[in-house]
Amino acid sequence: MAKNYKVAVIGRTGKGAYGHGLDVVWKTIDNIEIVAVADENEAGRKAAQTRLGAKNAYADYKQMLEKEKPQIVSVADRFLDQHRDMVIACAENGASIFLEKPMATTLQEADEMITACERHHVKLAIAHQTRYSPRMLQIKKMIADGVLGDILEMHGRGKEDTRGGGTDLMVLGTHIFDLMRYFSGNPISCYSKIRFEDKPATKENIKDGGEGMGPIIGDNINASYAFENGAFATFGSHKAKFGSGSRFGLHIYGSKGAVHVATGGLGSAWFLDNPSWSPIKGKVQWQEITSEGVGKVEPIKDGGLGMGNTWIVKDLIEAIEKDRQPLGSAYDGRGALEMIMAVYESFRVGGVVSLPLKNRKHPLTMV
């Protein structure tokens, strides 16, 4: 990381702001200069300029890109309605991108974003922080070394708070789907069942999800996936009546043992060395998986999502310099979004759908 980079930040105060620290992460990185920030909100723009120590501030992000010519841009806002336009503008100006999740509102938008990045030879990293944790790398090695045996099943749940159902699927489910793909490759089919107020959901239950995400449906979603490696996976989310239950995470079940993963910067991970998947049978207890391995002392102090962001941008810079894809690339962001859209496409057609999806539009706009 000897080369110096000009970095800019795009935020939208009042409309997703600056995401989960996608602006301030650059203050942790050497050899970069935050040259400018863009925010249509004047008060938010001034605050961000002060916070980041940026030389210049703009109301119009396109003007900023044209004048400042940054090499990397954080597209930081959580609202999704402008992700496509912002990313394409960055690519057309030769800037690589660190993008807040989820990637876009439709697969068509994601396709267009990837095409722009490919055409202009820039990189895009998506803010799926957990996949960058060294604990996840340990799990990946365990799978490759056969410690878990054959991967038979994966079960993921959303946060299941007041956003349970459609919003949870989009906003939090993206992390779970990203981890499923990280550990098991690409899904090949999806089947979903969606309910609203304890009844099968109908097109009358479709509503705007807010935060620029487009239409959503359901307060109780269950989806199943088949993967190309033979694994089977489920994802579920319901609007909690008795508390969220803190189930947000992913369970991986193999023929020899099981792993539990919770999201975060460092995340948490546990291994059960028992093919029954039960700590009662055989009296084998769950063991923590650290960045050093199963049952080892963790040398890394958990710095939350901020630490995850630091890992992402360091990897993005290395990806630029070595002309490779980031660990969590645009293709991975699209892959997670495709698993989300497959839930709605299955609802639309009333049955199993194959992935990759042929329909690249938002399924709920076609019901």
Contacts in CASP RR format, 6 or more apart in sequence:
PFRMAT RR
TARGET T0000
AUTHOR 0000-0000-0000
METHOD contacts of the structure
MODEL  1
MAKNYKVAVIGRTGKGAYGHGLDVVWKTIDNIEIVAVADENEAGRKAAQT
RLGAKNAYADYKQMLEKEKPQIVSVADRFLDQHRDMVIACAENGASIFLE
KPMATTLQEADEMITACERHHVKLAIAHQTRYSPRMLQIKKMIADGVLGD
ILEMHGRGKEDTRGGGTDLMVLGTHIFDLMRYFSGNPISCYSKIRFEDKP
ATKENIKDGGEGMGPIIGDNINASYAFENGAFATFGSHKAKFGSGSRFGL
HIYGSKGAVHVATGGLGSAWFLDNPSWSPIKGKVQWQEITSEGVGKVEPI
KDGGLGMGNTWIVKDLIEAIEKDRQPLGSAYDGRGALEMIMAVYESFRVG
GVVSLPLKNRKHPLTMV
1 29 0 8 1.000
1 30 0 8 1.000
1 31 0 8 1.000
1 314 0 8 1.000
1 317 0 8 1.000
1 318 0 8 1.000
1 321 0 8 1.000
2 31 0 8 1.000
3 31 0 8 1.000
3 321 0 8 1.000
4 31 0 8 1.000
4 32 0 8 1.000
4 33 0 8 1.000
5 31 0 8 1.000
5 32 0 8 1.000
5 33 0 8 1.000
5 71 0 8 1.000
5 72 0 8 1.000
5 317 0 8 1.000
6 32 0 8 1.000
6 33 0 8 1.000
6 35 0 8 1.000
6 68 0 8 1.000
6 69 0 8 1.000
6 70 0 8 1.000
6 71 0 8 1.000
6 72 0 8 1.000
7 26 0 8 1.000
7 32 0 8 1.000
7 33 0 8 1.000
7 34 0 8 1.000
7 35 0 8 1.000
7 70 0 8 1.000
7 71 0 8 1.000
7 72 0 8 1.000
7 73 0 8 1.000
7 74 0 8 1.000
8 34 0 8 1.000
8 35 0 8 1.000
8 36 0 8 1.000
8 37 0 8 1.000
8 38 0 8 1.000
8 54 0 8 1.000
8 64 0 8 1.000
8 65 0 8 1.000
8 68 0 8 1.000
8 70 0 8 1.000
8 72 0 8 1.000
8 73 0 8 1.000
8 74 0 8 1.000
8 95 0 8 1.000
9 18 0 8 1.000
9 22 0 8 1.000
9 23 0 8 1.000
9 26 0 8 1.000
9 34 0 8 1.000
9 36 0 8 1.000
9 37 0 8 1.000
9 38 0 8 1.000
9 48 0 8 1.000
9 52 0 8 1.000
9 54 0 8 1.000
9 73 0 8 1.000
9 74 0 8 1.000
9 76 0 8 1.000
10 37 0 8 1.000
10 38 0 8 1.000
10 39 0 8 1.000
10 61 0 8 1.000
10 64 0 8 1.000
10 73 0 8 1.000
10 74 0 8 1.000
10 75 0 8 1.000
10 76 0 8 1.000
10 77 0 8 1.000
10 86 0 8 1.000
11 17 0 8 1.000
11 18 0 8 1.000
11 19 0 8 1.000
11 23 0 8 1.000
11 37 0 8 1.000
11 38 0 8 1.000
11 39 0 8 1.000
11 48 0 8 1.000
11 75 0 8 1.000
11 76 0 8 1.000
11 77 0 8 1.000
12 39 0 8 1.000
12 40 0 8 1.000
12 41 0 8 1.000
12 77 0 8 1.000
12 79 0 8 1.000
12 82 0 8 1.000
13 39 0 8 1.000
13 40 0 8 1.000
13 41 0 8 1.000
13 43 0 8 1.000
13 44 0 8 1.000
13 45 0 8 1.000
13 47 0 8 1.000
13 48 0 8 1.000
14 41 0 8 1.000
15 77 0 8 1.000
15 79 0 8 1.000
16 77 0 8 1.000
16 78 0 8 1.000
16 79 0 8 1.000
16 211 0 8 1.000
17 76 0 8 1.000
17 77 0 8 1.000
17 78 0 8 1.000
18 24 0 8 1.000
18 48 0 8 1.000
18 74 0 8 1.000
18 76 0 8 1.000
18 77 0 8 1.000
19 76 0 8 1.000
19 77 0 8 1.000
19 78 0 8 1.000
19 100 0 8 1.000
19 127 0 8 1.000
20 78 0 8 1.000
20 100 0 8 1.000
20 127 0 8 1.000
20 129 0 8 1.000
20 305 0 8 1.000
20 306 0 8 1.000
20 309 0 8 1.000
21 76 0 8 1.000
21 305 0 8 1.000
21 306 0 8 1.000
21 309 0 8 1.000
22 74 0 8 1.000
22 75 0 8 1.000
22 76 0 8 1.000
22 98 0 8 1.000
22 100 0 8 1.000
22 127 0 8 1.000
22 309 0 8 1.000
23 37 0 8 1.000
23 48 0 8 1.000
23 51 0 8 1.000
23 52 0 8 1.000
23 74 0 8 1.000
23 76 0 8 1.000
24 51 0 8 1.000
24 52 0 8 1.000
25 74 0 8 1.000
25 98 0 8 1.000
25 306 0 8 1.000
25 309 0 8 1.000
25 310 0 8 1.000
25 312 0 8 1.000
25 313 0 8 1.000
26 32 0 8 1.000
26 34 0 8 1.000
26 52 0 8 1.000
26 74 0 8 1.000
26 313 0 8 1.000
27 34 0 8 1.000
27 52 0 8 1.000
28 306 0 8 1.000
28 310 0 8 1.000
29 310 0 8 1.000
29 313 0 8 1.000
29 314 0 8 1.000
29 317 0 8 1.000
32 72 0 8 1.000
34 52 0 8 1.000
34 53 0 8 1.000
34 54 0 8 1.000
34 55 0 8 1.000
35 54 0 8 1.000
35 55 0 8 1.000
35 56 0 8 1.000
35 68 0 8 1.000
35 70 0 8 1.000
36 54 0 8 1.000
36 55 0 8 1.000
36 56 0 8 1.000
36 57 0 8 1.000
36 58 0 8 1.000
36 64 0 8 1.000
36 67 0 8 1.000
36 68 0 8 1.000
36 70 0 8 1.000
37 45 0 8 1.000
37 48 0 8 1.000
37 49 0 8 1.000
37 52 0 8 1.000
37 54 0 8 1.000
37 56 0 8 1.000
37 57 0 8 1.000
37 58 0 8 1.000
37 64 0 8 1.000
38 45 0 8 1.000
38 57 0 8 1.000
38 58 0 8 1.000
38 59 0 8 1.000
38 60 0 8 1.000
38 61 0 8 1.000
38 63 0 8 1.000
38 64 0 8 1.000
39 45 0 8 1.000
39 48 0 8 1.000
39 57 0 8 1.000
39 59 0 8 1.000
40 59 0 8 1.000
40 60 0 8 1.000
42 59 0 8 1.000
45 57 0 8 1.000
45 58 0 8 1.000
45 59 0 8 1.000
46 57 0 8 1.000
48 54 0 8 1.000
48 57 0 8 1.000
49 56 0 8 1.000
49 57 0 8 1.000
56 64 0 8 1.000
56 67 0 8 1.000
56 68 0 8 1.000
58 64 0 8 1.000
58 67 0 8 1.000
61 86 0 8 1.000
61 89 0 8 1.000
62 89 0 8 1.000
64 70 0 8 1.000
65 73 0 8 1.000
65 89 0 8 1.000
65 90 0 8 1.000
65 93 0 8 1.000
65 95 0 8 1.000
66 93 0 8 1.000
69 93 0 8 1.000
69 95 0 8 1.000
70 93 0 8 1.000
70 95 0 8 1.000
71 94 0 8 1.000
71 95 0 8 1.000
71 96 0 8 1.000
71 320 0 8 1.000
72 95 0 8 1.000
72 96 0 8 1.000
72 97 0 8 1.000
72 98 0 8 1.000
72 313 0 8 1.000
72 316 0 8 1.000
72 317 0 8 1.000
72 320 0 8 1.000
73 90 0 8 1.000
73 95 0 8 1.000
73 96 0 8 1.000
73 97 0 8 1.000
73 98 0 8 1.000
74 97 0 8 1.000
74 98 0 8 1.000
75 83 0 8 1.000
75 86 0 8 1.000
75 87 0 8 1.000
75 90 0 8 1.000
75 97 0 8 1.000
75 98 0 8 1.000
75 99 0 8 1.000
75 100 0 8 1.000
76 98 0 8 1.000
76 100 0 8 1.000
77 83 0 8 1.000
77 100 0 8 1.000
78 100 0 8 1.000
78 211 0 8 1.000
79 211 0 8 1.000
79 212 0 8 1.000
79 213 0 8 1.000
80 102 0 8 1.000
80 104 0 8 1.000
80 105 0 8 1.000
80 211 0 8 1.000
80 212 0 8 1.000
80 213 0 8 1.000
80 214 0 8 1.000
81 105 0 8 1.000
81 212 0 8 1.000
81 213 0 8 1.000
81 214 0 8 1.000
83 99 0 8 1.000
83 100 0 8 1.000
83 103 0 8 1.000
83 104 0 8 1.000
83 105 0 8 1.000
83 109 0 8 1.000
83 113 0 8 1.000
84 104 0 8 1.000
84 105 0 8 1.000
84 109 0 8 1.000
84 110 0 8 1.000
84 112 0 8 1.000
84 113 0 8 1.000
87 97 0 8 1.000
87 99 0 8 1.000
87 113 0 8 1.000
87 116 0 8 1.000
87 117 0 8 1.000
87 124 0 8 1.000
88 112 0 8 1.000
88 113 0 8 1.000
88 116 0 8 1.000
90 96 0 8 1.000
90 97 0 8 1.000
90 122 0 8 1.000
91 97 0 8 1.000
91 113 0 8 1.000
91 116 0 8 1.000
91 117 0 8 1.000
91 119 0 8 1.000
91 120 0 8 1.000
91 122 0 8 1.000
92 116 0 8 1.000
92 120 0 8 1.000
94 120 0 8 1.000
94 121 0 8 1.000
94 122 0 8 1.000
95 122 0 8 1.000
96 122 0 8 1.000
96 123 0 8 1.000
96 124 0 8 1.000
96 125 0 8 1.000
96 316 0 8 1.000
96 320 0 8 1.000
97 117 0 8 1.000
97 122 0 8 1.000
97 123 0 8 1.000
97 124 0 8 1.000
97 125 0 8 1.000
98 124 0 8 1.000
98 125 0 8 1.000
98 127 0 8 1.000
98 309 0 8 1.000
98 312 0 8 1.000
98 313 0 8 1.000
98 316 0 8 1.000
99 124 0 8 1.000
99 125 0 8 1.000
99 126 0 8 1.000
99 127 0 8 1.000
99 330 0 8 1.000
100 127 0 8 1.000
101 126 0 8 1.000
101 127 0 8 1.000
101 128 0 8 1.000
101 174 0 8 1.000
101 175 0 8 1.000
101 333 0 8 1.000
101 336 0 8 1.000
102 170 0 8 1.000
102 171 0 8 1.000
102 174 0 8 1.000
102 213 0 8 1.000
102 333 0 8 1.000
102 336 0 8 1.000
102 337 0 8 1.000
102 340 0 8 1.000
103 109 0 8 1.000
103 110 0 8 1.000
103 113 0 8 1.000
103 126 0 8 1.000
103 174 0 8 1.000
103 330 0 8 1.000
103 333 0 8 1.000
103 334 0 8 1.000
103 336 0 8 1.000
103 337 0 8 1.000
104 110 0 8 1.000
104 113 0 8 1.000
104 337 0 8 1.000
105 212 0 8 1.000
105 213 0 8 1.000
105 214 0 8 1.000
105 362 0 8 1.000
106 341 0 8 1.000
106 360 0 8 1.000
106 361 0 8 1.000
106 362 0 8 1.000
107 334 0 8 1.000
107 337 0 8 1.000
107 338 0 8 1.000
107 341 0 8 1.000
107 357 0 8 1.000
107 359 0 8 1.000
107 360 0 8 1.000
107 361 0 8 1.000
108 360 0 8 1.000
108 361 0 8 1.000
110 330 0 8 1.000
110 333 0 8 1.000
110 334 0 8 1.000
110 337 0 8 1.000
111 334 0 8 1.000
111 360 0 8 1.000
113 124 0 8 1.000
113 330 0 8 1.000
114 124 0 8 1.000
114 330 0 8 1.000
114 331 0 8 1.000
114 334 0 8 1.000
117 123 0 8 1.000
117 124 0 8 1.000
117 330 0 8 1.000
123 316 0 8 1.000
123 319 0 8 1.000
123 320 0 8 1.000
123 325 0 8 1.000
123 326 0 8 1.000
123 329 0 8 1.000
124 326 0 8 1.000
124 329 0 8 1.000
124 330 0 8 1.000
125 312 0 8 1.000
125 313 0 8 1.000
125 315 0 8 1.000
125 316 0 8 1.000
125 319 0 8 1.000
125 326 0 8 1.000
125 327 0 8 1.000
125 328 0 8 1.000
125 329 0 8 1.000
126 178 0 8 1.000
126 328 0 8 1.000
126 329 0 8 1.000
126 330 0 8 1.000
126 332 0 8 1.000
126 333 0 8 1.000
126 336 0 8 1.000
127 309 0 8 1.000
127 312 0 8 1.000
128 174 0 8 1.000
128 175 0 8 1.000
128 178 0 8 1.000
128 179 0 8 1.000
128 328 0 8 1.000
128 332 0 8 1.000
128 333 0 8 1.000
128 336 0 8 1.000
129 263 0 8 1.000
129 264 0 8 1.000
129 265 0 8 1.000
129 304 0 8 1.000
129 305 0 8 1.000
129 306 0 8 1.000
129 308 0 8 1.000
129 309 0 8 1.000
129 311 0 8 1.000
129 312 0 8 1.000
130 136 0 8 1.000
130 175 0 8 1.000
130 178 0 8 1.000
130 179 0 8 1.000
130 261 0 8 1.000
130 263 0 8 1.000
130 264 0 8 1.000
130 265 0 8 1.000
130 267 0 8 1.000
131 178 0 8 1.000
131 179 0 8 1.000
131 182 0 8 1.000
131 327 0 8 1.000
131 328 0 8 1.000
131 332 0 8 1.000
132 265 0 8 1.000
132 308 0 8 1.000
132 311 0 8 1.000
132 312 0 8 1.000
132 315 0 8 1.000
132 327 0 8 1.000
132 328 0 8 1.000
133 264 0 8 1.000
133 265 0 8 1.000
133 266 0 8 1.000
133 267 0 8 1.000
133 291 0 8 1.000
133 308 0 8 1.000
133 311 0 8 1.000
134 266 0 8 1.000
134 291 0 8 1.000
134 300 0 8 1.000
135 266 0 8 1.000
135 267 0 8 1.000
135 268 0 8 1.000
135 269 0 8 1.000
135 289 0 8 1.000
135 290 0 8 1.000
135 291 0 8 1.000
136 179 0 8 1.000
136 182 0 8 1.000
136 261 0 8 1.000
136 269 0 8 1.000
137 291 0 8 1.000
138 269 0 8 1.000
138 289 0 8 1.000
138 290 0 8 1.000
138 291 0 8 1.000
138 292 0 8 1.000
138 293 0 8 1.000
138 294 0 8 1.000
139 183 0 8 1.000
139 252 0 8 1.000
139 259 0 8 1.000
139 261 0 8 1.000
139 269 0 8 1.000
139 289 0 8 1.000
140 182 0 8 1.000
140 183 0 8 1.000
142 148 0 8 1.000
142 259 0 8 1.000
142 271 0 8 1.000
142 289 0 8 1.000
142 294 0 8 1.000
143 149 0 8 1.000
143 151 0 8 1.000
143 183 0 8 1.000
143 252 0 8 1.000
146 256 0 8 1.000
147 256 0 8 1.000
147 257 0 8 1.000
147 271 0 8 1.000
148 252 0 8 1.000
148 254 0 8 1.000
148 255 0 8 1.000
148 256 0 8 1.000
148 257 0 8 1.000
148 258 0 8 1.000
148 259 0 8 1.000
149 254 0 8 1.000
149 255 0 8 1.000
149 256 0 8 1.000
149 257 0 8 1.000
150 254 0 8 1.000
150 255 0 8 1.000
151 183 0 8 1.000
151 184 0 8 1.000
151 229 0 8 1.000
151 230 0 8 1.000
151 231 0 8 1.000
151 252 0 8 1.000
151 253 0 8 1.000
151 254 0 8 1.000
152 231 0 8 1.000
152 232 0 8 1.000
152 253 0 8 1.000
152 254 0 8 1.000
152 255 0 8 1.000
153 231 0 8 1.000
153 232 0 8 1.000
153 233 0 8 1.000
153 234 0 8 1.000
153 251 0 8 1.000
153 252 0 8 1.000
153 253 0 8 1.000
153 254 0 8 1.000
154 180 0 8 1.000
154 183 0 8 1.000
154 184 0 8 1.000
154 231 0 8 1.000
154 232 0 8 1.000
154 233 0 8 1.000
154 234 0 8 1.000
154 250 0 8 1.000
154 251 0 8 1.000
154 252 0 8 1.000
154 253 0 8 1.000
155 233 0 8 1.000
155 234 0 8 1.000
155 235 0 8 1.000
155 250 0 8 1.000
155 251 0 8 1.000
155 253 0 8 1.000
156 176 0 8 1.000
156 180 0 8 1.000
156 233 0 8 1.000
156 234 0 8 1.000
156 235 0 8 1.000
156 236 0 8 1.000
156 249 0 8 1.000
156 250 0 8 1.000
156 251 0 8 1.000
157 176 0 8 1.000
157 235 0 8 1.000
157 236 0 8 1.000
157 237 0 8 1.000
157 247 0 8 1.000
157 248 0 8 1.000
157 249 0 8 1.000
158 164 0 8 1.000
158 168 0 8 1.000
158 169 0 8 1.000
158 172 0 8 1.000
158 173 0 8 1.000
158 176 0 8 1.000
158 235 0 8 1.000
158 236 0 8 1.000
158 237 0 8 1.000
158 247 0 8 1.000
158 248 0 8 1.000
158 249 0 8 1.000
159 168 0 8 1.000
159 172 0 8 1.000
159 237 0 8 1.000
159 244 0 8 1.000
159 248 0 8 1.000
160 168 0 8 1.000
160 237 0 8 1.000
160 238 0 8 1.000
160 239 0 8 1.000
160 240 0 8 1.000
160 243 0 8 1.000
160 244 0 8 1.000
160 245 0 8 1.000
160 247 0 8 1.000
160 248 0 8 1.000
161 168 0 8 1.000
161 240 0 8 1.000
161 243 0 8 1.000
161 244 0 8 1.000
162 239 0 8 1.000
162 240 0 8 1.000
163 171 0 8 1.000
163 172 0 8 1.000
163 239 0 8 1.000
164 219 0 8 1.000
164 237 0 8 1.000
164 238 0 8 1.000
164 239 0 8 1.000
164 240 0 8 1.000
165 216 0 8 1.000
165 218 0 8 1.000
165 219 0 8 1.000
165 220 0 8 1.000
165 221 0 8 1.000
165 237 0 8 1.000
165 238 0 8 1.000
165 239 0 8 1.000
166 209 0 8 1.000
166 216 0 8 1.000
166 217 0 8 1.000
166 218 0 8 1.000
166 219 0 8 1.000
166 221 0 8 1.000
166 237 0 8 1.000
167 209 0 8 1.000
167 210 0 8 1.000
167 213 0 8 1.000
167 216 0 8 1.000
168 221 0 8 1.000
168 237 0 8 1.000
169 216 0 8 1.000
169 221 0 8 1.000
169 235 0 8 1.000
169 237 0 8 1.000
169 340 0 8 1.000
169 343 0 8 1.000
170 209 0 8 1.000
170 213 0 8 1.000
170 216 0 8 1.000
170 340 0 8 1.000
171 211 0 8 1.000
171 213 0 8 1.000
172 237 0 8 1.000
172 248 0 8 1.000
173 235 0 8 1.000
173 237 0 8 1.000
173 336 0 8 1.000
173 340 0 8 1.000
174 333 0 8 1.000
174 336 0 8 1.000
174 337 0 8 1.000
174 340 0 8 1.000
175 263 0 8 1.000
175 336 0 8 1.000
176 235 0 8 1.000
176 248 0 8 1.000
176 249 0 8 1.000
176 250 0 8 1.000
176 263 0 8 1.000
177 235 0 8 1.000
177 335 0 8 1.000
177 336 0 8 1.000
177 339 0 8 1.000
177 340 0 8 1.000
178 328 0 8 1.000
178 332 0 8 1.000
178 333 0 8 1.000
178 335 0 8 1.000
178 336 0 8 1.000
179 249 0 8 1.000
179 250 0 8 1.000
179 261 0 8 1.000
179 263 0 8 1.000
180 187 0 8 1.000
180 225 0 8 1.000
180 227 0 8 1.000
180 233 0 8 1.000
180 250 0 8 1.000
180 339 0 8 1.000
181 187 0 8 1.000
181 332 0 8 1.000
181 335 0 8 1.000
181 336 0 8 1.000
181 339 0 8 1.000
182 332 0 8 1.000
183 252 0 8 1.000
184 227 0 8 1.000
184 229 0 8 1.000
184 231 0 8 1.000
184 233 0 8 1.000
185 227 0 8 1.000
185 228 0 8 1.000
185 229 0 8 1.000
186 227 0 8 1.000
186 228 0 8 1.000
186 335 0 8 1.000
186 355 0 8 1.000
187 225 0 8 1.000
187 226 0 8 1.000
187 227 0 8 1.000
187 228 0 8 1.000
187 233 0 8 1.000
187 339 0 8 1.000
187 342 0 8 1.000
187 355 0 8 1.000
188 226 0 8 1.000
188 227 0 8 1.000
188 228 0 8 1.000
188 354 0 8 1.000
188 355 0 8 1.000
189 225 0 8 1.000
189 226 0 8 1.000
189 352 0 8 1.000
189 353 0 8 1.000
189 354 0 8 1.000
189 355 0 8 1.000
190 223 0 8 1.000
190 224 0 8 1.000
190 225 0 8 1.000
190 339 0 8 1.000
190 342 0 8 1.000
190 343 0 8 1.000
190 345 0 8 1.000
190 346 0 8 1.000
190 352 0 8 1.000
190 353 0 8 1.000
190 355 0 8 1.000
191 223 0 8 1.000
191 224 0 8 1.000
191 346 0 8 1.000
191 351 0 8 1.000
191 352 0 8 1.000
191 353 0 8 1.000
192 221 0 8 1.000
192 222 0 8 1.000
192 223 0 8 1.000
192 224 0 8 1.000
192 342 0 8 1.000
192 343 0 8 1.000
192 344 0 8 1.000
192 346 0 8 1.000
192 347 0 8 1.000
193 200 0 8 1.000
193 221 0 8 1.000
193 222 0 8 1.000
193 223 0 8 1.000
194 200 0 8 1.000
194 201 0 8 1.000
194 217 0 8 1.000
194 218 0 8 1.000
194 220 0 8 1.000
194 221 0 8 1.000
194 222 0 8 1.000
194 343 0 8 1.000
194 347 0 8 1.000
195 201 0 8 1.000
195 218 0 8 1.000
195 219 0 8 1.000
195 220 0 8 1.000
195 221 0 8 1.000
196 202 0 8 1.000
196 205 0 8 1.000
196 217 0 8 1.000
196 218 0 8 1.000
196 219 0 8 1.000
196 220 0 8 1.000
197 219 0 8 1.000
198 220 0 8 1.000
201 217 0 8 1.000
201 218 0 8 1.000
201 347 0 8 1.000
203 367 0 8 1.000
205 217 0 8 1.000
205 218 0 8 1.000
206 215 0 8 1.000
206 216 0 8 1.000
206 217 0 8 1.000
206 364 0 8 1.000
206 367 0 8 1.000
207 215 0 8 1.000
207 216 0 8 1.000
207 217 0 8 1.000
208 214 0 8 1.000
208 215 0 8 1.000
208 216 0 8 1.000
209 215 0 8 1.000
209 216 0 8 1.000
214 362 0 8 1.000
215 362 0 8 1.000
215 364 0 8 1.000
215 365 0 8 1.000
216 364 0 8 1.000
217 344 0 8 1.000
217 347 0 8 1.000
217 364 0 8 1.000
219 238 0 8 1.000
219 239 0 8 1.000
220 237 0 8 1.000
220 238 0 8 1.000
220 239 0 8 1.000
221 235 0 8 1.000
221 236 0 8 1.000
221 237 0 8 1.000
221 238 0 8 1.000
221 343 0 8 1.000
222 234 0 8 1.000
222 235 0 8 1.000
222 236 0 8 1.000
223 234 0 8 1.000
223 235 0 8 1.000
223 236 0 8 1.000
223 342 0 8 1.000
223 343 0 8 1.000
223 346 0 8 1.000
224 232 0 8 1.000
224 233 0 8 1.000
224 234 0 8 1.000
225 232 0 8 1.000
225 233 0 8 1.000
225 234 0 8 1.000
225 235 0 8 1.000
225 339 0 8 1.000
225 342 0 8 1.000
226 232 0 8 1.000
226 233 0 8 1.000
227 233 0 8 1.000
235 339 0 8 1.000
235 343 0 8 1.000
248 262 0 8 1.000
248 263 0 8 1.000
249 260 0 8 1.000
249 261 0 8 1.000
249 262 0 8 1.000
249 263 0 8 1.000
250 260 0 8 1.000
250 261 0 8 1.000
251 258 0 8 1.000
251 259 0 8 1.000
251 260 0 8 1.000
251 261 0 8 1.000
252 258 0 8 1.000
252 259 0 8 1.000
252 260 0 8 1.000
252 261 0 8 1.000
253 277 0 8 1.000
254 275 0 8 1.000
254 277 0 8 1.000
255 275 0 8 1.000
256 273 0 8 1.000
256 275 0 8 1.000
257 271 0 8 1.000
257 272 0 8 1.000
257 273 0 8 1.000
257 274 0 8 1.000
257 275 0 8 1.000
257 277 0 8 1.000
258 271 0 8 1.000
258 272 0 8 1.000
258 274 0 8 1.000
258 277 0 8 1.000
259 269 0 8 1.000
259 270 0 8 1.000
259 271 0 8 1.000
259 272 0 8 1.000
259 289 0 8 1.000
260 269 0 8 1.000
260 270 0 8 1.000
260 272 0 8 1.000
260 286 0 8 1.000
261 267 0 8 1.000
261 268 0 8 1.000
261 269 0 8 1.000
262 268 0 8 1.000
262 269 0 8 1.000
264 304 0 8 1.000
264 305 0 8 1.000
264 308 0 8 1.000
265 302 0 8 1.000
265 303 0 8 1.000
265 304 0 8 1.000
265 305 0 8 1.000
265 306 0 8 1.000
265 307 0 8 1.000
265 308 0 8 1.000
265 311 0 8 1.000
266 291 0 8 1.000
266 298 0 8 1.000
266 300 0 8 1.000
266 302 0 8 1.000
266 303 0 8 1.000
266 304 0 8 1.000
266 307 0 8 1.000
266 308 0 8 1.000
267 302 0 8 1.000
268 288 0 8 1.000
269 288 0 8 1.000
269 289 0 8 1.000
270 286 0 8 1.000
270 287 0 8 1.000
270 288 0 8 1.000
270 289 0 8 1.000
271 286 0 8 1.000
271 287 0 8 1.000
271 288 0 8 1.000
271 289 0 8 1.000
271 294 0 8 1.000
272 278 0 8 1.000
272 279 0 8 1.000
272 284 0 8 1.000
272 285 0 8 1.000
272 286 0 8 1.000
272 287 0 8 1.000
273 284 0 8 1.000
273 287 0 8 1.000
274 281 0 8 1.000
274 282 0 8 1.000
274 284 0 8 1.000
276 282 0 8 1.000
279 285 0 8 1.000
279 286 0 8 1.000
287 294 0 8 1.000
287 295 0 8 1.000
288 294 0 8 1.000
288 295 0 8 1.000
288 298 0 8 1.000
289 295 0 8 1.000
290 296 0 8 1.000
290 297 0 8 1.000
290 298 0 8 1.000
290 299 0 8 1.000
290 300 0 8 1.000
291 298 0 8 1.000
291 299 0 8 1.000
291 300 0 8 1.000
292 298 0 8 1.000
292 299 0 8 1.000
312 326 0 8 1.000
312 327 0 8 1.000
312 328 0 8 1.000
315 326 0 8 1.000
315 327 0 8 1.000
315 328 0 8 1.000
316 326 0 8 1.000
318 324 0 8 1.000
319 325 0 8 1.000
319 326 0 8 1.000
319 327 0 8 1.000
325 331 0 8 1.000
338 355 0 8 1.000
338 356 0 8 1.000
338 357 0 8 1.000
339 355 0 8 1.000
341 357 0 8 1.000
341 362 0 8 1.000
341 363 0 8 1.000
342 353 0 8 1.000
342 355 0 8 1.000
342 357 0 8 1.000
344 362 0 8 1.000
344 363 0 8 1.000
344 364 0 8 1.000
345 353 0 8 1.000
345 357 0 8 1.000
345 359 0 8 1.000
345 363 0 8 1.000
346 352 0 8 1.000
346 353 0 8 1.000
347 363 0 8 1.000
347 364 0 8 1.000
347 367 0 8 1.000
348 363 0 8 1.000
348 364 0 8 1.000
348 366 0 8 1.000
348 367 0 8 1.000
359 366 0 8 1.000
END
